[in-house]
Amino acid sequence: MPRTPTFNQPPPPGHVWADGASRLTGRSIETLYKDRQKQKRTGRSDGPRSVDIGRKAAWRITDIDAWLSGQDGPSPDIEALHNSRPPEPAAA
């Protein structure tokens, strides 16, 4: 398991380090770094986008907010969900 990074300096204004991004998003630090690797490799990410600040990874709070608001999908259609269930077995 990767070692959790520690930071001696506060993040720049409007940014958070991995531990702050983890608290805000509910994703583990390990998952955030996996998302970051995917972002560097493919240009896409399953999580909020990260940025390089010097040799450190940081996450913009505005990017986290946008990612969180994008996680709210449409409400499920309860009627369609109910109708998609198989019928109850007939009583014997």
Protein Blocks (a to p, Z undefined) as FASTA:
>chain_A
ZZddddfbdcdehiacfklmmmmnopafklmmmmmmmmmmnopafbdcdddehjaccddf
klmmmmmmmmmccdddfklmmmmpccddddZZ
